[in-house]
């Protein structure tokens, strides 16, 4: 007894599946090539070799393998962006600690000085430092970080040393100015270190650069004031 002749639907089904697999393969390959243009040369070279081997696979293997390759390249790109965000947040967080040290230093100067003009100037610097910290914290929270209110360990130890020195020798105006100059030099180094971070770009870099310029002006004026004592 003869088997029934295959119907048109039965004959065309393998052909349709092959066409679908080919279309999926081409789509996956296009996505992989598009993502490949976004990664470093070293990664591109390795990925090009992978695409060469990719051509030798069966249609089904190509469809699955191409999708995995696209997903893998996407993964290589994503962590790099997250890494930049983390480095930027870490740099800003560290800088705010130094700015908070600056606040505490000038608050101390306000309390210790007996010169009315200097007290007014130190208070201006306290207010300026608070504005600096507020601005940097706004960038931190905007990028998903947390507001920083602490100070550095080095700053805490230095202020304790100044307390001990004041008890033993007292603090005249020249000594207060000298301590402020030391603290301002400290802040300038922190700003320069932050600006060396390549992850710092755009409005954040502009703000940090502007604060550094103002800190340099303060440093220059403090040195002029101590020379007059």
N, C-alpha and C positions, 0 to 999 in steps of 0.2 A: 504494500500500500504506500503510495507516494505521499511525502510530506507536503503540507499546503505551502504555496508560494509565499514568500515574505511580503508583507504589506508595505506600502510606501512609508508609513510611520515608523515601522520597525527598522527599515533600511536607513532612514534619515537620522534616527536617534543617536548613533555613535558619531555621526558627522556633526550634529548640533552640539554634543558634549565637547568634541574636539575644538569647535569654534569658540565655545564659551571658555574653555581652558586657555586657548590662545589669546583671547581678549583679556582674560585675567592676568596672563603672563605679561602682556605688553603694558598693561596698566601698572602692575607691580614694578616692572623694569623702569618705566618712566618716573615713578615716584622715587625709586632708588637712585636714579641718575640725578634727579632734581636735588635730593638731599645730599648727594655726594659732592655737589658743587659748594656746599656750605661748610665742609669740614676741612681740616688741615691737609697739606700735600701727602704727609706720611700715611694718613688714614685713607686718602684717595687712592694711593698706590695699592694698598692692601685690598681695598674694595674693588678696584679694577680687576685684580687677579680673581677675586671671587666671582665677578660678573663673567669672566672668561670661562670659568668652570661651570657657571650657571647655564651657559648655552648648550652644554653637553647633556643636560638633564632631560628626562622625559617631560611631556607637557604638564602632567599632574605635579611632578616634582618641581617644575619651574614655577607654577602658580603658588605653591606653598613656600618654596624657598625664596621667591621674590618678595613675598609679603614679609617674611622673617627678616630679610636683608634690609628692607625699607624701615621696618620697626627698629632694627638694631642701629641703623644710622641715625634715626631720630633720637634714640637714647643717648648716642654719643654727643649729640648737639645739646640736648636739654641740660645735663648736669653742668656744662660749662657756663651757661647763663646763671644758674643757681649759684655756682661758685663765685661769680663776679659779685652778685648781690650780697653774699655772705662776707666777702672781703671788704666791700664798701661799708657795710654795716659795722664790721669789726674796727675799721679805720676810724669811722665817725665816733663810735662808742669810746675808743681810747682817747680821741681828741677831746671829747666832752669832759672826761675825767680831769684832763689838764686845765681846761677852761674853768671847771669847778674849783680846782686848786687856786686859780687866779682870783676867783671871787673871794675865797677864804683869805688869801694873802692881803688883798686890799681892804677887806673888812677889818682885819687885824690892824692895818695901818691907820684906818679911820679912828679906831679905839685908842691907839697908842700916841698919835701925834698931838702936839700941843700948839701947832701952828694952824690957825684958822684957814688960811689959803690952801695949805697942803691938805687939810682935812676935806675941804670941798673938792679938791682935785681927786683925791683917793675915792671919794664917794662917787664921782663921775665914772671912775674906772670900775667900781663895783657894779654900777648900773650897766655900763657897757658890757662887762663880762657876763652879766645875767642875760642880756640881749643876745650875746654870742651863743650862750648855752641853749637858750630858747630856740634860736634859729636852727642850730645843729640837731636838737632833739626833734624838731618838726620834720627834718629830713629823715631821721631815724625811724620815726613812727610812720611816715608816709610809705617807706619801703618795707613795712612789716616788722620793724624792730621794736624794742622797748625803750622808753624814756630813761636816760641815765642821769642819776642825781648824786652819785658817789664821787669820791676823790681818789687820787693815786696813793698807794702805800708810801711812796717816796715823799709825797707832799705832807702826809700825816706825820711822818717821822721828822721832817724838816721843821714843821710848826712846833712840835714838841721840843726840838732843840732850841728854837727861838724863845720859847717860854722859859726854858732853863737858863738861857743866857740873860734874859731880861731880869730874872730874879737875882742873878749874881752881879751883873755889870750895869743893869739898866739899859734903856734904849733911847739914845738921843736921835735927833732928826736925821743925822747923817747915816746912822746905823739902820734906821727904818727905810730910808731911801735905798741903801745898799742891798737890803733884803728884797726890796721890790724889784730892783734891777736884776738880781739873781733869778727871781721868779719869772720875770718877763723874758729873760734869755731862755729859760726853761720852756716857756710857752711857745716861743718862736721856733725852737727845735722841734716841738711836737707838731706845729703847723707844717713845717718843711717835710717832716717824715710822712705826714698824711698826704701831702701833695705828690709824693713819690709813688703813691698807689695808682696804678693805671686804671683801676676799676672806678676811680673817682672822676666823673665826667659831668658835663653840662652845668646846670644851675648850682649843683652841689660844689663842684670845683670852683666856680666863680665866687660863691659865698665864702669858702675856706680861704681863697686867695685874698679876698677883700679883708677878712678878719686878720690875716697875716700882715697885710699892709698897715692896718691900724695898730697892731701890736708893735710893729717896728717903729712907728711914730712915737708910741708911748715909751719904748725903750730909749729912744734918742732924747726925749724930753726929760726922763728920769735922770739920765747921765748929765744933762745940762743943770738940773736942779741940785744934784749932789756936788757938782763942781762949785756951786755958789755957797755951799755951807762952810 
